[in-house]
Amino acid sequence: MVAIIFQFTNVWNDFLFGSALTFGRGAPIMVALNNVVNTTTGERPYNVHMAAALLAALPTLFLYVFAGKYFIRGLTMGSVKG
């Protein structure tokens, strides 16, 4: 289960990196929100920044919440003797 969690996290990070380089109608919502923020002048809307960060992190957070006990068990399995 720990390997699945790590693999999912790596794949999700690769997806976010690739999606950050797309433009137009194929861009996901995180990129669209970032484009809106970068085109505005004056005051920075930090609420939009936080919304984009939360949307980008939601899948990984859900995985850690639902599989957290397996994650902790896998990390501590090698540290306990016997």
OpenMM code with the backbone's topology and positions (N, CA, C; nanometers):
from openmm import Vec3, app, unit

residues = "MET VAL ALA ILE ILE PHE GLN PHE THR ASN VAL TRP ASN ASP PHE LEU PHE GLY SER ALA LEU THR PHE GLY ARG GLY ALA PRO ILE MET VAL ALA LEU ASN ASN VAL VAL ASN THR THR THR GLY GLU ARG PRO TYR ASN VAL HIS MET ALA ALA ALA LEU LEU ALA ALA LEU PRO THR LEU PHE LEU TYR VAL PHE ALA GLY LYS TYR PHE ILE ARG GLY LEU THR MET GLY SER VAL LYS GLY".split()
positions = [
    Vec3(0.0823, -0.1193, 0.0000),
    Vec3(0.0000, 0.0000, 0.0000),
    Vec3(0.0871, 0.1262, 0.0000),
    Vec3(0.1981, 0.1218, 0.0713),
    Vec3(0.2878, 0.2373, 0.0741),
    Vec3(0.3451, 0.2634, -0.0648),
    Vec3(0.3784, 0.1569, -0.1361),
    Vec3(0.4296, 0.1728, -0.2727),
    Vec3(0.3240, 0.2357, -0.3632),
    Vec3(0.1981, 0.1981, -0.3443),
    Vec3(0.0899, 0.2564, -0.4236),
    Vec3(0.0755, 0.4053, -0.3922),
    Vec3(0.0841, 0.4406, -0.2649),
    Vec3(0.0736, 0.5817, -0.2255),
    Vec3(0.1877, 0.6625, -0.2869),
    Vec3(0.3102, 0.6115, -0.2761),
    Vec3(0.4241, 0.6831, -0.3332),
    Vec3(0.4119, 0.6930, -0.4850),
    Vec3(0.3700, 0.5854, -0.5500),
    Vec3(0.3563, 0.5870, -0.6952),
    Vec3(0.2488, 0.6853, -0.7391),
    Vec3(0.1350, 0.6861, -0.6700),
    Vec3(0.0288, 0.7802, -0.7039),
    Vec3(0.0763, 0.9237, -0.6878),
    Vec3(0.1488, 0.9522, -0.5805),
    Vec3(0.1996, 1.0870, -0.5579),
    Vec3(0.2946, 1.1291, -0.6696),
    Vec3(0.3827, 1.0390, -0.7112),
    Vec3(0.4750, 1.0717, -0.8195),
    Vec3(0.4025, 1.0927, -0.9523),
    Vec3(0.3054, 1.0082, -0.9818),
    Vec3(0.2302, 1.0236, -1.1067),
    Vec3(0.1501, 1.1538, -1.1047),
    Vec3(0.0899, 1.1859, -0.9914),
    Vec3(0.0129, 1.3103, -0.9819),
    Vec3(0.1020, 1.4320, -0.9993),
    Vec3(0.2220, 1.4291, -0.9411),
    Vec3(0.3152, 1.5406, -0.9582),
    Vec3(0.3583, 1.5539, -1.1040),
    Vec3(0.3819, 1.4417, -1.1722),
    Vec3(0.4165, 1.4470, -1.3141),
    Vec3(0.3010, 1.5021, -1.3965),
    Vec3(0.1778, 1.4649, -1.3607),
    Vec3(0.0610, 1.5200, -1.4309),
    Vec3(0.0526, 1.6703, -1.4129),
    Vec3(0.0743, 1.7185, -1.2907),
    Vec3(0.0667, 1.8625, -1.2665),
    Vec3(0.1751, 1.9370, -1.3426),
    Vec3(0.2950, 1.8782, -1.3509),
    Vec3(0.4026, 1.9425, -1.4256),
    Vec3(0.3672, 1.9504, -1.5733),
    Vec3(0.3163, 1.8422, -1.6299),
    Vec3(0.2780, 1.8425, -1.7703),
    Vec3(0.1604, 1.9333, -1.7983),
    Vec3(0.0646, 1.9369, -1.7076),
    Vec3(-0.0522, 2.0213, -1.7300),
    Vec3(-0.0196, 2.1696, -1.7143),
    Vec3(0.0862, 2.1999, -1.6417),
    Vec3(0.1267, 2.3395, -1.6285),
    Vec3(0.1811, 2.3941, -1.7597),
    Vec3(0.2232, 2.3050, -1.8489),
    Vec3(0.2791, 2.3487, -1.9762),
    Vec3(0.1747, 2.3544, -2.0874),
    Vec3(0.0492, 2.3156, -2.0601),
    Vec3(-0.0554, 2.3191, -2.1625),
    Vec3(-0.1275, 2.4535, -2.1604),
    Vec3(-0.1840, 2.4881, -2.2729),
    Vec3(-0.2542, 2.6163, -2.2846),
    Vec3(-0.3864, 2.5943, -2.3568),
    Vec3(-0.4713, 2.6925, -2.3529),
    Vec3(-0.5960, 2.6884, -2.4276),
    Vec3(-0.7031, 2.6062, -2.3595),
    Vec3(-0.7874, 2.5425, -2.4396),
    Vec3(-0.9008, 2.4663, -2.3870),
    Vec3(-0.8570, 2.3377, -2.3185),
    Vec3(-0.7380, 2.2898, -2.3478),
    Vec3(-0.6900, 2.1664, -2.2856),
    Vec3(-0.6309, 2.1875, -2.1473),
    Vec3(-0.6212, 2.3097, -2.1029),
    Vec3(-0.5607, 2.3391, -1.9738),
    Vec3(-0.6571, 2.3047, -1.8606),
    Vec3(-0.6094, 2.2365, -1.7561),
    Vec3(-0.6965, 2.2094, -1.6419),
    Vec3(-0.7226, 2.3357, -1.5610),
    Vec3(-0.8064, 2.3228, -1.4596),
    Vec3(-0.8499, 2.4401, -1.3839),
    Vec3(-0.7345, 2.5074, -1.3088),
    Vec3(-0.6348, 2.4296, -1.2659),
    Vec3(-0.5236, 2.4902, -1.1935),
    Vec3(-0.4475, 2.5878, -1.2829),
    Vec3(-0.4277, 2.5490, -1.4087),
    Vec3(-0.3569, 2.6361, -1.5023),
    Vec3(-0.4425, 2.7572, -1.5360),
    Vec3(-0.5729, 2.7364, -1.5530),
    Vec3(-0.6616, 2.8485, -1.5827),
    Vec3(-0.6624, 2.9490, -1.4682),
    Vec3(-0.6655, 2.9009, -1.3453),
    Vec3(-0.6617, 2.9930, -1.2304),
    Vec3(-0.5289, 3.0676, -1.2245),
    Vec3(-0.4212, 2.9990, -1.2548),
    Vec3(-0.2904, 3.0637, -1.2550),
    Vec3(-0.2834, 3.1701, -1.3635),
    Vec3(-0.3411, 3.1436, -1.4805),
    Vec3(-0.3412, 3.2424, -1.5879),
    Vec3(-0.4228, 3.3654, -1.5497),
    Vec3(-0.5326, 3.3458, -1.4803),
    Vec3(-0.6135, 3.4595, -1.4347),
    Vec3(-0.5338, 3.5441, -1.3368),
    Vec3(-0.4629, 3.4796, -1.2465),
    Vec3(-0.3848, 3.5522, -1.1460),
    Vec3(-0.2721, 3.6296, -1.2119),
    Vec3(-0.2067, 3.5702, -1.3088),
    Vec3(-0.0926, 3.6359, -1.3723),
    Vec3(-0.1330, 3.7495, -1.4657),
    Vec3(-0.2560, 3.7509, -1.5138),
    Vec3(-0.2981, 3.8580, -1.6038),
    Vec3(-0.3531, 3.9791, -1.5299),
    Vec3(-0.3838, 3.9675, -1.4019),
    Vec3(-0.4366, 4.0814, -1.3278),
    Vec3(-0.3229, 4.1699, -1.2816),
    Vec3(-0.3526, 4.2950, -1.2648),
    Vec3(-0.2524, 4.3894, -1.2157),
    Vec3(-0.2990, 4.4438, -1.0816),
    Vec3(-0.2065, 4.4956, -1.0082),
    Vec3(-0.2412, 4.5531, -0.8797),
    Vec3(-0.2347, 4.4518, -0.7678),
    Vec3(-0.3404, 4.4440, -0.6917),
    Vec3(-0.3445, 4.3580, -0.5742),
    Vec3(-0.3504, 4.2108, -0.6129),
    Vec3(-0.2789, 4.1277, -0.5389),
    Vec3(-0.2776, 3.9835, -0.5652),
    Vec3(-0.3939, 3.9162, -0.4927),
    Vec3(-0.4758, 3.8406, -0.5644),
    Vec3(-0.5871, 3.7689, -0.4992),
    Vec3(-0.5380, 3.6363, -0.4394),
    Vec3(-0.4972, 3.6410, -0.3149),
    Vec3(-0.4418, 3.5212, -0.2520),
    Vec3(-0.5466, 3.4117, -0.2350),
    Vec3(-0.6731, 3.4482, -0.2313),
    Vec3(-0.7757, 3.3451, -0.2225),
    Vec3(-0.7768, 3.2579, -0.3474),
    Vec3(-0.7486, 3.3148, -0.4634),
    Vec3(-0.7414, 3.2372, -0.5874),
    Vec3(-0.6180, 3.1475, -0.5854),
    Vec3(-0.5082, 3.1982, -0.5332),
    Vec3(-0.3864, 3.1170, -0.5202),
    Vec3(-0.4125, 2.9961, -0.4310),
    Vec3(-0.4772, 3.0187, -0.3190),
    Vec3(-0.5033, 2.9089, -0.2256),
    Vec3(-0.6045, 2.8097, -0.2831),
    Vec3(-0.7021, 2.8587, -0.3581),
    Vec3(-0.7976, 2.7682, -0.4219),
    Vec3(-0.7273, 2.6782, -0.5226),
    Vec3(-0.6371, 2.7330, -0.6007),
    Vec3(-0.5624, 2.6538, -0.6982),
    Vec3(-0.4731, 2.5518, -0.6280),
    Vec3(-0.4079, 2.5921, -0.5197),
    Vec3(-0.3214, 2.4990, -0.4465),
    Vec3(-0.4028, 2.3862, -0.3842),
    Vec3(-0.5195, 2.4183, -0.3313),
    Vec3(-0.6042, 2.3153, -0.2711),
    Vec3(-0.6575, 2.2185, -0.3767),
    Vec3(-0.6995, 2.2711, -0.4908),
    Vec3(-0.7471, 2.1839, -0.5987),
    Vec3(-0.6366, 2.0915, -0.6486),
    Vec3(-0.5156, 2.1421, -0.6548),
    Vec3(-0.4036, 2.0600, -0.7013),
    Vec3(-0.3669, 1.9529, -0.5998),
    Vec3(-0.3884, 1.9790, -0.4719),
    Vec3(-0.3474, 1.8852, -0.3681),
    Vec3(-0.4570, 1.7882, -0.3250),
    Vec3(-0.5815, 1.8106, -0.3643),
    Vec3(-0.6927, 1.7283, -0.3167),
    Vec3(-0.6777, 1.5776, -0.3433),
    Vec3(-0.6436, 1.5337, -0.4630),
    Vec3(-0.6332, 1.3885, -0.4845),
    Vec3(-0.5302, 1.3214, -0.3946),
    Vec3(-0.4160, 1.3841, -0.3782),
    Vec3(-0.3129, 1.3271, -0.2922),
    Vec3(-0.3562, 1.3297, -0.1461),
    Vec3(-0.4227, 1.4365, -0.1036),
    Vec3(-0.4711, 1.4442, 0.0344),
    Vec3(-0.5747, 1.3363, 0.0627),
    Vec3(-0.6672, 1.3142, -0.0309),
    Vec3(-0.7669, 1.2089, -0.0131),
    Vec3(-0.7015, 1.0715, -0.0010),
    Vec3(-0.6006, 1.0473, -0.0826),
    Vec3(-0.5318, 0.9184, -0.0765),
    Vec3(-0.4645, 0.8998, 0.0590),
    Vec3(-0.3979, 1.0033, 0.1104),
    Vec3(-0.3318, 0.9920, 0.2397),
    Vec3(-0.4320, 0.9770, 0.3540),
    Vec3(-0.5490, 1.0401, 0.3421),
    Vec3(-0.6498, 1.0279, 0.4479),
    Vec3(-0.7070, 0.8870, 0.4514),
    Vec3(-0.7417, 0.8331, 0.3353),
    Vec3(-0.8057, 0.7017, 0.3305),
    Vec3(-0.7077, 0.5862, 0.3475),
    Vec3(-0.5824, 0.6040, 0.3109),
    Vec3(-0.4847, 0.4964, 0.3217),
    Vec3(-0.3759, 0.5307, 0.4233),
    Vec3(-0.4041, 0.6235, 0.5135),
    Vec3(-0.3044, 0.6682, 0.6099),
    Vec3(-0.2567, 0.5610, 0.7046),
    Vec3(-0.3479, 0.4735, 0.7483),
    Vec3(-0.3063, 0.3699, 0.8423),
    Vec3(-0.2084, 0.2726, 0.7772),
    Vec3(-0.2279, 0.2436, 0.6476),
    Vec3(-0.1340, 0.1567, 0.5769),
    Vec3(0.0001, 0.2257, 0.5567),
    Vec3(-0.0053, 0.3567, 0.5354),
    Vec3(0.1168, 0.4340, 0.5180),
    Vec3(0.2005, 0.4317, 0.6455),
    Vec3(0.1374, 0.4585, 0.7591),
    Vec3(0.2087, 0.4582, 0.8872),
    Vec3(0.2581, 0.3178, 0.9199),
    Vec3(0.1750, 0.2175, 0.8960),
    Vec3(0.2144, 0.0798, 0.9219),
    Vec3(0.3359, 0.0406, 0.8374),
    Vec3(0.3380, 0.0802, 0.7126),
    Vec3(0.4502, 0.0476, 0.6249),
    Vec3(0.5771, 0.1198, 0.6640),
    Vec3(0.5646, 0.2432, 0.7098),
    Vec3(0.6830, 0.3176, 0.7508),
    Vec3(0.7428, 0.2635, 0.8807),
    Vec3(0.6571, 0.2207, 0.9721),
    Vec3(0.7075, 0.1753, 1.1015),
    Vec3(0.7383, 0.0263, 1.1051),
    Vec3(0.7011, -0.0488, 1.0017),
    Vec3(0.7231, -0.1922, 1.0023),
    Vec3(0.8724, -0.2281, 1.0115),
    Vec3(0.9555, -0.1533, 0.9438),
    Vec3(1.0982, -0.1821, 0.9467),
    Vec3(1.1677, -0.1315, 1.0705),
    Vec3(1.1041, -0.0436, 1.1457),
    Vec3(1.1714, 0.0151, 1.2613),
    Vec3(1.1479, -0.0634, 1.3895),
    Vec3(1.0477, -0.1494, 1.3941),
    Vec3(1.0163, -0.2247, 1.5142),
    Vec3(1.0722, -0.3662, 1.5007),
    Vec3(1.1460, -0.4090, 1.5999),
    Vec3(1.2075, -0.5398, 1.5955),
    Vec3(1.1129, -0.6426, 1.6606),
    Vec3(1.1011, -0.7576, 1.5958),
    Vec3(1.0242, -0.8664, 1.6554),
    Vec3(0.8944, -0.8766, 1.5947),
] * unit.nanometer
topology = app.Topology()
chain = topology.addChain("A")
for resn in residues:
    res = topology.addResidue(resn, chain)
    for name in ("N", "CA", "C"):
        topology.addAtom(name, app.Element.getBySymbol(name[0]), res)
